[in-house]
Amino acid sequence: MAYDGLSDFISALDKRNGLIRIKTFCDPVLEITEITDRITKSGGKALLFENTGKEFPVLINAFGSDDRMAMAIGRKNLDDAGAEIEAIFKTATSGGGSFKSKISAIPALFKMASVLTKKSKRKGICQQVVHMTPDLGILPVLKCWPYDGGNFITLPMVHTIHPETGSPNVGMYRMQVLDKNTTGMHWQRHKTGANHYEAWKKAGRRMPVTVALGGDPVYTYSATAPLPENISEYLLAGFLRNKRVNLVRCITNELYVPSDTDIIIEGYVDPSEELVWEGPFGDHTGFYSLADWYPRLHVTCITHSARAVYPATIVGIPPQEDAWLAKATEKIFLAPIKMAMQPEIEDFHMPDAGIAHNLAIVRIRKSYPGQGMKVLSSLFGAGQMMFTKYLIVVSGDIDIRNYLDVARHLFENVDLARDLLFCRGPLDVLDHSSDAFSFGGKAGIDATVKHKEETAAGKSSEKGTGIKADGDYDLEEGSSIVSINSDLIGSGIPIVIISVASPDDPSSILKAKEQCRRKGDSFKGCVIVAVDAAVDTRDYHTVAWQVLGNTDPQRDHEYLSPHTLFLDGTIKARKGAGFPRRWPNVVCSSPETILAIDNKWDSLGAGPFISSPSGRYLSLERAGDEEIII
């Protein structure tokens, strides 16, 4: 199903009882974020803030459920889109066959051709109102978190074009509002927008850039999709909505945008200009991304439809709305991954705690020895999978979205001394744990069921049974270990989680390792995971998020014995520890904002009171250290 702008999608949400309209004034500075964070993490509805102090209402959490994500891509459920794409891939790539089978492929291929974009010479709905003296102040742009560098446009579809090939791209790069007609443009070094920028810089010419907001929600999803550079985001959008995307030319530059988008921001980037300081920003990692130098966008025109709605999202400590965008990607791109890269792949999953690029779990159909390691090696160099920090490959009848089952399967099929692959490679630029920017360690785990050739040397029978599965542990006097959780051992999972004291003492983790080493028999066959004392060792989601975010797998692992692995998931930027980079703070609302929304809650009409999720994480905030980004 295709939607004619966000107002049409909002009407559909209303009919499905999937929307809360909030008429009470809510400030785009911090308040909308705090309300949305409560609703999103409690599995609530989409939110339409109708009183923002600006002309435009704000739609947020529009994608934050399986049902709404499926609605956004025009399907009854997410599986439908994946099945359709797989069928077309099989039809388009099958070789040989009879004349009859080739004829039967035509409808599927014709469907793909029928959703190619179409350019119109007329003005679009998005150009019903034109502001030739642009002022970004008319938009209800959010300041999401207290230490953000400013207000950020968080759902921009950024249109660029290559100066030589003419190849267009639509990417999603946050934009910090600098003044009424300029913004930062946060396209990271690995993104197509940055590649286009470098090409315009080499050509010595001003780069046209246009930002679209809203429209059919499938446009927003397509702008986040991991497509190859030569595949149009609007081809994917047209396929998903079963209707071609009509494009119109911008007023002040030569770029084309969908006719039915809500708001258009036209402009240019001058590659000869000095870069601007952009950030920090409370990011999807759950930490503030570090401020850095990025290009400046000059706004030349703002247009919008007569019924325009301003779309926004927030990111921060997972899960957030982007988790459902990732779910859609898992379903839609499974078939291309299988057919273009690894035909043995049956399923893949990116857990919320891994924020997409920190952890991926892949299930394969295994038929020969070494296949697990082959898949690990291949995926670490494939497309956007190259940013994955931890990659687990399993085989057999296992539900990779049941984490306890995955953990049991892992330890049943992994020899810690044999089946782990440590290497180095490119990382997402938002990763803060590596010694070098966007480059660091990775860990692959071959948890596939092993063939006899792979176990010729035998597998250790050591199990973590020397410590009771009741959390009871005799801590030494003066111990740097504050608490220990061994409950998972009772579930057949030899993982022990410890918390370590003195975050500003660089020797605390060394002391903890030595204590565990001295208790070697107790930890035989275990993986010991260390977190900071402020982390609740029984909150497994938070432990996973912290460890995945705070580790360089190659640097932070140590074998205390051949089959006992220690993983240091603590903060590395302790005073005197010599960590070469700045360390970001966690993303939380301020106590003042939390109290303000507590007092306002009953007037919102958002249902029963929901406590602030930030209340769980304020103890993780650190202050008073000049090396901490806040």
C-alpha positions as CSV (number, residue, x, y, z in Angstrom):
1,M,0.0,0.0,0.0
2,A,1.2,3.5,-0.8
3,Y,0.6,6.5,1.4
4,D,0.2,10.1,0.1
5,G,2.4,11.8,2.8
6,L,2.5,11.4,6.5
7,S,-1.0,12.7,7.0
8,D,-2.3,9.7,5.1
9,F,-0.1,7.3,7.2
10,I,-1.4,9.0,10.4
11,S,-5.0,8.4,9.3
12,A,-4.1,4.7,8.8
13,L,-2.5,4.6,12.3
14,D,-5.7,6.2,13.8
15,K,-7.9,3.5,12.2
16,R,-5.6,0.8,13.6
17,N,-5.6,2.4,17.1
18,G,-1.9,2.8,16.7
19,L,-1.5,6.5,17.5
20,I,-1.7,8.8,20.5
21,R,-2.4,12.4,19.8
22,I,-0.9,14.7,22.5
23,K,-2.5,18.1,22.6
24,T,-0.6,19.4,25.6
25,F,2.3,21.7,24.8
26,C,5.5,19.6,24.8
27,D,8.9,21.3,24.2
28,P,10.9,19.9,21.3
29,V,13.9,20.7,23.6
30,L,14.3,17.5,25.7
31,E,10.6,17.0,26.7
32,I,9.5,15.2,23.5
33,T,12.5,12.8,23.8
34,E,11.7,11.9,27.4
35,I,8.1,11.2,26.7
36,T,9.0,9.2,23.6
37,D,11.6,7.2,25.4
38,R,9.1,6.0,28.0
39,I,6.5,5.1,25.3
40,T,9.0,3.3,23.0
41,K,10.6,1.2,25.7
42,S,7.2,0.1,27.0
43,G,6.1,-1.0,23.6
44,G,3.6,1.9,23.1
45,K,2.0,3.5,20.2
46,A,3.1,6.1,17.7
47,L,3.0,9.7,19.0
48,L,1.7,12.8,17.3
49,F,2.7,16.0,19.2
50,E,0.2,18.6,18.0
51,N,1.3,21.5,20.2
52,T,5.1,22.1,19.8
53,G,5.1,25.9,19.6
54,K,5.7,25.6,15.8
55,E,3.4,25.3,12.8
56,F,4.1,21.6,12.3
57,P,3.1,18.7,14.5
58,V,5.7,16.1,15.2
59,L,5.2,12.4,14.4
60,I,7.6,10.1,16.3
61,N,7.8,6.4,17.2
62,A,6.0,5.7,13.9
63,F,8.1,2.6,13.2
64,G,8.3,1.3,16.8
65,S,6.4,-2.0,16.6
66,D,6.2,-5.0,14.3
67,D,2.7,-4.0,13.2
68,R,3.6,-0.3,12.4
69,M,6.8,-1.3,10.6
70,A,4.9,-3.7,8.4
71,M,2.3,-1.0,7.8
72,A,5.1,1.4,6.8
73,I,6.4,-0.9,4.1
74,G,2.9,-1.8,2.9
75,R,2.7,-5.4,4.2
76,K,0.6,-7.4,6.7
77,N,3.8,-8.6,8.3
78,L,7.6,-8.2,7.8
79,D,8.0,-11.8,6.5
80,D,5.8,-11.0,3.4
81,A,8.3,-8.6,1.9
82,G,11.3,-10.9,2.4
83,A,9.4,-13.8,0.8
84,E,8.5,-11.6,-2.2
85,I,12.0,-10.5,-2.7
86,E,13.4,-14.0,-2.4
87,A,10.9,-15.2,-5.0
88,I,12.0,-12.5,-7.5
89,F,15.7,-13.1,-6.8
90,K,15.2,-16.8,-7.5
91,T,13.3,-16.1,-10.7
92,A,15.8,-13.5,-11.9
93,T,18.9,-15.5,-11.2
94,S,17.8,-19.0,-12.2
95,G,19.8,-20.2,-15.2
96,G,18.6,-22.6,-17.9
97,G,15.2,-24.0,-17.7
98,S,12.5,-24.5,-20.3
99,F,11.0,-21.9,-22.5
100,K,7.9,-22.1,-20.4
101,S,9.8,-21.4,-17.2
102,K,11.5,-18.4,-18.8
103,I,8.1,-17.0,-19.9
104,S,6.7,-17.5,-16.4
105,A,9.5,-15.3,-15.0
106,I,8.3,-12.3,-17.0
107,P,5.6,-11.1,-14.6
108,A,8.0,-10.9,-11.7
109,L,10.6,-9.0,-13.8
110,F,7.9,-6.8,-15.3
111,K,6.8,-5.9,-11.7
112,M,10.3,-4.7,-11.0
113,A,10.3,-2.6,-14.2
114,S,6.9,-1.1,-13.3
115,V,8.1,0.5,-10.1
116,L,11.0,2.4,-11.7
117,T,10.9,6.1,-10.8
118,K,9.2,8.7,-12.9
119,K,10.2,12.3,-13.2
120,S,7.5,14.9,-13.5
121,K,7.7,18.5,-14.9
122,R,5.0,19.7,-12.6
123,K,5.4,20.9,-9.1
124,G,4.9,18.4,-6.4
125,I,2.7,18.3,-3.3
126,C,5.9,19.0,-1.4
127,Q,6.1,22.4,-3.1
128,Q,2.7,23.7,-2.3
129,V,4.3,26.3,0.1
130,V,7.6,27.8,-0.8
131,H,10.0,29.8,1.5
132,M,12.6,31.5,-0.7
133,T,14.0,33.2,2.4
134,P,14.5,30.0,4.4
135,D,14.5,29.8,8.2
136,L,15.0,26.5,9.8
137,G,13.4,28.0,13.0
138,I,10.0,27.2,11.5
139,L,10.6,23.5,12.1
140,P,10.1,21.8,15.5
141,V,13.7,20.3,15.4
142,L,14.4,18.3,18.5
143,K,17.2,18.7,21.0
144,C,17.1,15.1,22.2
145,W,19.5,14.7,25.1
146,P,20.9,17.2,27.6
147,Y,24.5,17.1,26.3
148,D,23.7,17.2,22.6
149,G,25.6,19.9,20.8
150,G,22.3,21.5,19.6
151,N,19.1,20.6,17.9
152,F,19.2,17.8,15.4
153,I,17.1,16.8,12.4
154,T,17.0,13.0,13.0
155,L,15.0,11.6,10.0
156,P,16.5,13.4,7.0
157,M,16.6,11.7,3.6
158,V,19.7,13.4,2.2
159,H,19.8,13.5,-1.6
160,T,23.1,13.8,-3.4
161,I,24.4,13.0,-6.9
162,H,27.9,12.1,-8.2
163,P,29.3,14.9,-10.3
164,E,30.7,12.6,-13.0
165,T,28.5,9.6,-13.2
166,G,25.2,11.4,-12.3
167,S,24.4,8.5,-10.0
168,P,22.0,9.6,-7.2
169,N,21.9,8.5,-3.6
170,V,19.6,8.9,-0.7
171,G,21.1,8.5,2.7
172,M,20.2,9.2,6.3
173,Y,22.7,11.4,8.0
174,R,21.8,13.5,11.1
175,M,21.9,17.3,10.7
176,Q,22.7,19.7,13.5
177,V,21.0,23.1,13.1
178,L,23.7,25.7,13.4
179,D,21.6,28.8,12.6
180,K,18.5,29.7,10.6
181,N,19.9,28.6,7.3
182,T,22.9,26.3,7.9
183,T,23.4,22.8,9.4
184,G,26.1,20.3,9.9
185,M,26.0,17.3,7.6
186,H,27.1,14.2,9.4
187,W,27.9,11.8,6.5
188,Q,30.5,9.4,7.8
189,R,33.6,8.4,5.9
190,H,32.2,5.1,4.8
191,K,28.9,6.5,3.5
192,T,27.9,7.3,-0.1
193,G,27.2,10.9,0.7
194,A,30.8,11.3,1.9
195,N,32.1,9.7,-1.3
196,H,30.0,12.1,-3.4
197,Y,31.4,15.0,-1.3
198,E,34.9,14.0,-2.1
199,A,34.1,13.7,-5.8
200,W,32.7,17.3,-5.8
201,K,35.7,18.5,-3.9
202,K,38.0,17.0,-6.4
203,A,36.0,18.6,-9.2
204,G,36.3,22.0,-7.5
205,R,32.5,22.6,-7.7
206,R,29.7,23.4,-5.3
207,M,27.7,20.3,-4.3
208,P,23.9,20.3,-4.5
209,V,22.2,18.7,-1.6
210,T,18.5,18.4,-0.9
211,V,16.9,16.9,2.2
212,A,13.4,15.4,2.2
213,L,11.3,14.8,5.4
214,G,8.3,12.6,5.6
215,G,6.2,11.4,2.7
216,D,5.4,7.8,2.3
217,P,7.1,6.2,5.4
218,V,8.6,3.5,3.1
219,Y,10.9,6.3,1.8
220,T,12.4,6.7,5.2
221,Y,13.0,3.0,5.5
222,S,14.6,2.8,2.1
223,A,17.0,5.6,3.0
224,T,18.3,3.4,5.9
225,A,18.5,0.2,3.8
226,P,22.0,-1.3,3.1
227,L,21.7,-1.0,-0.7
228,P,24.7,-1.2,-3.1
229,E,25.6,2.2,-4.5
230,N,24.2,1.5,-8.0
231,I,20.7,0.5,-6.7
232,S,18.2,3.3,-6.2
233,E,16.6,3.7,-2.8
234,Y,13.4,4.6,-4.7
235,L,13.4,1.4,-6.7
236,L,13.3,-0.5,-3.4
237,A,10.6,2.0,-2.2
238,G,8.5,1.5,-5.3
239,F,8.7,-2.3,-5.0
240,L,7.6,-2.2,-1.4
241,R,4.7,0.2,-2.0
242,N,3.7,-1.5,-5.2
243,K,3.7,1.9,-6.9
244,R,6.4,3.9,-8.7
245,V,7.8,6.9,-6.9
246,N,7.1,10.2,-8.8
247,L,10.0,12.7,-8.6
248,V,9.9,16.4,-9.0
249,R,12.8,18.8,-9.6
250,C,13.9,21.1,-6.8
251,I,13.5,24.8,-7.1
252,T,17.0,26.0,-6.4
253,N,19.1,23.0,-7.5
254,E,19.0,20.2,-10.1
255,L,18.2,17.3,-7.7
256,Y,14.9,15.4,-7.8
257,V,12.8,14.4,-4.7
258,P,9.5,12.5,-4.2
259,S,6.5,14.6,-5.1
260,D,4.6,13.5,-2.0
261,T,7.1,14.2,0.8
262,D,6.1,16.6,3.5
263,I,9.0,19.0,3.8
264,I,11.9,19.8,1.5
265,I,15.1,21.5,2.5
266,E,17.2,22.5,-0.5
267,G,20.7,23.7,-0.4
268,Y,24.4,23.1,-1.2
269,V,27.7,22.2,0.4
270,D,30.8,24.1,-0.7
271,P,33.7,21.6,-0.5
272,S,36.2,24.6,-0.4
273,E,34.8,25.8,2.9
274,E,36.3,24.9,6.2
275,L,34.5,22.1,8.1
276,V,32.3,22.9,11.1
277,W,32.4,21.4,14.6
278,E,29.4,19.0,14.8
279,G,28.1,17.2,17.9
280,P,28.2,15.6,20.4
281,F,25.0,13.7,19.9
282,G,23.2,11.1,22.0
283,D,23.5,8.3,19.5
284,H,22.0,4.8,18.8
285,T,25.0,3.3,20.6
286,G,23.5,4.5,23.9
287,F,26.6,6.8,24.2
288,Y,27.2,10.3,23.0
289,S,29.0,10.2,19.7
290,L,32.1,12.4,19.8
291,A,32.1,15.8,18.2
292,D,34.1,16.1,15.0
293,W,34.5,18.2,11.9
294,Y,31.9,17.8,9.1
295,P,30.7,19.8,6.1
296,R,28.3,22.7,6.3
297,L,25.0,22.7,4.4
298,H,23.7,26.1,3.2
299,V,19.9,26.1,2.9
300,T,18.6,28.0,-0.1
301,C,14.9,27.1,0.0
302,I,12.4,25.3,2.2
303,T,9.1,24.0,0.7
304,H,6.4,21.9,2.2
305,S,2.9,20.5,1.6
306,A,-0.2,22.3,3.0
307,R,-0.7,19.4,5.5
308,A,2.9,18.9,6.3
309,V,4.0,16.9,9.4
310,Y,7.5,16.9,10.8
311,P,8.9,13.4,11.3
312,A,11.4,12.7,14.0
313,T,13.0,9.8,15.9
314,I,15.2,9.5,18.9
315,V,18.1,7.2,19.4
316,G,19.9,6.3,22.7
317,I,20.2,3.3,25.0
318,P,18.5,0.4,23.2
319,P,15.9,-0.6,22.4
320,Q,14.7,2.5,20.5
321,E,12.6,2.9,17.3
322,D,15.5,2.0,15.1
323,A,15.4,-1.6,16.4
324,W,12.3,-2.1,14.2
325,L,14.0,-0.7,11.1
326,A,16.7,-3.3,11.8
327,K,14.1,-6.0,12.0
328,A,12.8,-5.1,8.6
329,T,16.3,-5.1,7.2
330,E,16.8,-8.7,8.5
331,K,13.7,-9.9,6.7
332,I,14.1,-7.9,3.4
333,F,17.8,-8.5,2.9
334,L,18.1,-12.1,3.9
335,A,17.5,-13.3,0.3
336,P,20.0,-10.9,-1.3
337,I,22.6,-11.9,1.3
338,K,22.0,-15.6,0.7
339,M,22.1,-15.4,-3.1
340,A,24.8,-12.7,-3.6
341,M,27.2,-13.7,-0.8
342,Q,26.6,-16.9,1.1
343,P,24.0,-19.4,-0.2
344,E,24.3,-21.5,3.0
345,I,22.9,-18.7,5.2
346,E,19.4,-19.6,6.5
347,D,18.8,-16.6,8.8
348,F,20.5,-13.7,10.4
349,H,19.7,-11.5,13.4
350,M,21.1,-8.3,15.0
351,P,20.1,-8.2,18.7
352,D,18.9,-4.9,20.1
353,A,21.8,-4.8,22.7
354,G,24.3,-5.0,19.8
355,I,22.9,-1.8,18.1
356,A,23.1,-3.4,14.7
357,H,26.9,-3.3,14.2
358,N,28.2,-4.7,17.5
359,L,26.7,-8.2,17.3
360,A,25.2,-10.4,14.5
361,I,24.1,-13.9,14.8
362,V,23.9,-16.0,11.6
363,R,22.5,-19.5,11.1
364,I,23.8,-21.6,8.2
365,R,23.0,-24.9,6.6
366,K,26.3,-26.7,7.2
367,S,27.5,-29.5,4.9
368,Y,31.3,-29.6,5.3
369,P,34.1,-29.0,7.8
370,G,35.4,-25.5,8.1
371,Q,32.2,-23.9,6.7
372,G,31.6,-21.9,9.9
373,M,35.0,-20.3,9.7
374,K,34.6,-19.7,6.0
375,V,31.3,-17.8,6.6
376,L,32.9,-15.8,9.4
377,S,35.9,-14.8,7.1
378,S,33.6,-13.9,4.3
379,L,31.0,-11.8,6.2
380,F,33.7,-9.8,8.0
381,G,34.5,-8.3,4.5
382,A,31.0,-8.1,3.0
383,G,29.3,-4.8,2.5
384,Q,28.1,-3.2,5.7
385,M,28.7,-6.5,7.6
386,M,32.3,-5.3,7.6
387,F,31.5,-3.1,10.6
388,T,30.3,-6.0,12.7
389,K,32.4,-6.4,15.9
390,Y,31.1,-9.7,17.2
391,L,29.8,-12.3,14.8
392,I,28.4,-15.7,15.8
393,V,27.7,-18.5,13.3
394,V,25.5,-21.4,14.3
395,S,24.0,-24.4,12.5
396,G,21.1,-26.8,13.1
397,D,17.6,-26.3,14.4
398,I,18.1,-23.3,16.6
399,D,16.0,-20.1,17.0
400,I,18.6,-17.4,16.8
401,R,16.2,-14.9,18.5
402,N,16.0,-17.0,21.6
403,Y,19.2,-15.9,23.4
404,L,19.3,-18.5,26.1
405,D,19.0,-21.2,23.5
406,V,21.7,-19.6,21.4
407,A,24.0,-19.4,24.4
408,R,23.5,-23.1,25.3
409,H,24.0,-24.1,21.7
410,L,27.2,-22.0,21.6
411,F,28.8,-23.6,24.6
412,E,27.8,-27.1,23.4
413,N,29.6,-26.6,20.1
414,V,32.5,-24.2,20.9
415,D,35.9,-25.1,22.2
416,L,37.2,-21.8,23.5
417,A,40.7,-22.7,22.6
418,R,39.9,-23.6,19.0
419,D,36.7,-22.0,17.6
420,L,37.2,-18.3,18.2
421,L,38.6,-16.1,15.4
422,F,40.2,-12.7,16.4
423,C,41.1,-10.2,13.8
424,R,41.2,-6.5,13.0
425,G,39.3,-4.4,10.5
426,P,37.0,-1.4,9.8
427,L,34.5,-0.4,12.5
428,D,31.6,1.9,12.5
429,V,32.8,5.5,13.2
430,L,30.6,5.6,16.3
431,D,32.5,2.8,18.0
432,H,34.3,4.4,20.9
433,S,36.1,1.4,22.4
434,S,38.8,0.9,19.8
435,D,42.2,2.5,20.2
436,A,42.0,4.0,16.7
437,F,39.1,5.8,15.1
438,S,36.9,3.5,13.0
439,F,39.4,0.6,13.1
440,G,39.9,-2.1,15.7
441,G,39.4,-5.7,16.8
442,K,36.7,-8.2,15.9
443,A,35.7,-11.6,17.2
444,G,34.1,-14.4,15.2
445,I,32.7,-17.4,17.0
446,D,32.2,-20.7,15.1
447,A,29.3,-22.2,17.0
448,T,28.3,-24.6,14.3
449,V,27.8,-28.3,15.0
450,K,31.2,-29.7,14.3
451,H,32.1,-32.5,11.8
452,K,34.6,-35.2,13.0
453,E,37.4,-33.6,11.0
454,E,37.0,-30.4,13.1
455,T,37.3,-32.3,16.4
456,A,40.2,-34.6,15.6
457,A,42.1,-33.1,18.5
458,G,39.1,-33.6,20.8
459,K,37.2,-31.0,22.7
460,S,37.8,-30.1,26.3
461,S,35.2,-31.4,28.7
462,E,36.0,-28.7,31.2
463,K,32.8,-27.0,32.4
464,G,32.2,-24.1,34.8
465,T,31.0,-26.3,37.6
466,G,33.5,-25.2,40.2
467,I,31.3,-22.2,41.1
468,K,27.8,-22.6,42.3
469,A,24.9,-21.3,40.3
470,D,23.6,-19.2,43.1
471,G,25.7,-16.1,43.0
472,D,27.6,-17.1,46.1
473,Y,31.3,-16.4,46.0
474,D,33.9,-15.9,48.7
475,L,35.3,-12.4,47.9
476,E,38.8,-11.8,49.2
477,E,39.4,-8.9,51.6
478,G,40.2,-5.8,49.7
479,S,38.8,-7.4,46.5
480,S,38.3,-5.3,43.5
481,I,35.4,-7.5,42.5
482,V,32.3,-5.9,43.9
483,S,29.7,-8.6,42.9
484,I,29.4,-11.8,41.0
485,N,26.5,-13.4,39.1
486,S,26.9,-17.1,38.2
487,D,23.1,-17.7,37.8
488,L,23.5,-18.6,34.1
489,I,25.6,-21.7,35.0
490,G,22.3,-23.2,36.4
491,S,20.9,-22.9,32.9
492,G,23.8,-24.8,31.3
493,I,25.6,-21.6,30.2
494,P,29.1,-21.2,31.7
495,I,29.2,-17.4,31.8
496,V,30.1,-15.6,35.0
497,I,29.5,-11.9,35.3
498,I,31.6,-9.8,37.7
499,S,31.5,-6.1,38.5
500,V,34.7,-4.3,39.2
501,A,35.3,-1.4,41.6
502,S,37.2,1.8,41.3
503,P,36.5,2.9,37.7
504,D,39.2,5.6,38.0
505,D,41.8,3.0,39.1
506,P,43.5,1.5,36.1
507,S,44.8,-1.4,38.1
508,S,41.4,-2.5,39.3
509,I,40.8,-4.8,36.3
510,L,44.3,-6.3,36.6
511,K,43.5,-7.1,40.3
512,A,40.2,-8.7,39.3
513,K,41.9,-10.8,36.6
514,E,44.5,-12.0,39.1
515,Q,41.8,-12.9,41.6
516,C,40.0,-15.0,39.0
517,R,43.3,-16.6,38.0
518,R,44.0,-17.6,41.5
519,K,40.5,-19.2,41.7
520,G,41.2,-21.1,38.5
521,D,39.4,-24.3,39.5
522,S,36.3,-22.4,40.2
523,F,36.2,-20.8,36.7
524,K,37.4,-23.8,34.7
525,G,35.7,-23.8,31.3
526,C,33.9,-20.5,31.9
527,V,33.8,-17.1,30.1
528,I,34.2,-14.4,32.8
529,V,32.7,-11.1,31.8
530,A,33.7,-8.0,33.7
531,V,31.6,-4.8,33.9
532,D,31.8,-1.6,35.9
533,A,30.4,-1.6,39.5
534,A,27.5,0.7,38.4
535,V,26.2,-2.1,36.1
536,D,23.6,-4.5,37.6
537,T,25.1,-7.9,36.8
538,R,21.6,-9.5,36.7
539,D,20.3,-7.0,34.1
540,Y,21.5,-9.1,31.1
541,H,20.4,-6.6,28.5
542,T,22.4,-3.8,30.1
543,V,25.4,-6.1,30.6
544,A,25.3,-7.2,27.0
545,W,24.9,-3.6,25.7
546,Q,27.8,-2.4,27.9
547,V,30.1,-5.2,27.1
548,L,29.5,-5.1,23.3
549,G,29.9,-1.3,23.3
550,N,32.9,-1.1,25.7
551,T,35.2,-3.8,24.2
552,D,37.7,-4.2,21.5
553,P,37.4,-8.0,21.2
554,Q,41.0,-8.5,20.2
555,R,42.5,-6.2,22.9
556,D,40.1,-7.0,25.7
557,H,40.1,-10.8,25.8
558,E,42.6,-12.8,27.8
559,Y,42.9,-16.6,28.3
560,L,43.4,-17.2,32.1
561,S,43.8,-20.9,31.1
562,P,43.4,-22.7,27.7
563,H,39.7,-23.0,28.3
564,T,38.9,-20.0,30.6
565,L,38.3,-16.7,28.8
566,F,38.2,-13.3,30.5
567,L,36.5,-10.4,28.7
568,D,36.9,-6.9,30.0
569,G,33.8,-4.9,29.3
570,T,34.6,-2.0,31.7
571,I,35.3,1.6,30.8
572,K,38.8,1.9,29.5
573,A,39.4,5.7,29.9
574,R,40.4,5.5,33.5
575,K,42.7,8.2,34.9
576,G,46.2,7.1,34.1
577,A,45.2,4.1,32.0
578,G,46.6,5.7,28.8
579,F,43.6,5.2,26.6
580,P,44.3,7.3,23.5
581,R,40.8,8.6,22.8
582,R,38.1,10.4,24.6
583,W,35.4,8.3,26.2
584,P,31.8,9.2,25.8
585,N,29.1,9.3,28.5
586,V,25.9,7.2,28.4
587,V,22.8,8.9,27.1
588,C,20.2,9.8,29.8
589,S,17.6,12.5,30.4
590,S,18.5,14.9,33.1
591,P,16.8,14.6,36.5
592,E,15.1,18.0,35.9
593,T,13.6,16.8,32.6
594,I,12.4,13.5,34.2
595,L,10.7,15.5,37.0
596,A,9.1,17.9,34.5
597,I,7.5,15.0,32.5
598,D,6.5,13.2,35.7
599,N,4.5,16.3,36.7
600,K,3.1,16.7,33.2
601,W,2.2,13.0,32.5
602,D,-1.4,13.1,33.5
603,S,-2.2,15.9,31.1
604,L,-0.7,14.1,28.1
605,G,-3.4,11.5,27.6
606,A,-0.7,8.9,27.0
607,G,-2.2,6.2,29.3
608,P,-1.0,5.0,32.7
609,F,2.1,6.5,34.2
610,I,5.4,5.1,32.9
611,S,8.6,5.7,34.9
612,S,11.6,7.2,33.0
613,P,13.9,4.5,31.5
614,S,16.8,6.9,32.3
615,G,16.2,6.2,36.0
616,R,17.8,2.8,35.4
617,Y,20.9,4.3,33.8
618,L,21.7,7.5,35.6
619,S,24.1,5.6,37.9
620,L,26.1,4.9,34.8
621,E,26.7,8.6,34.1
622,R,30.2,9.8,34.9
623,A,31.2,13.3,35.6
624,G,34.2,15.3,36.9
625,D,36.7,13.8,34.4
626,E,38.0,16.1,31.7
627,E,38.5,13.1,29.4
628,I,34.8,12.3,29.4
629,I,32.6,13.7,26.7
630,I,29.3,15.0,28.2
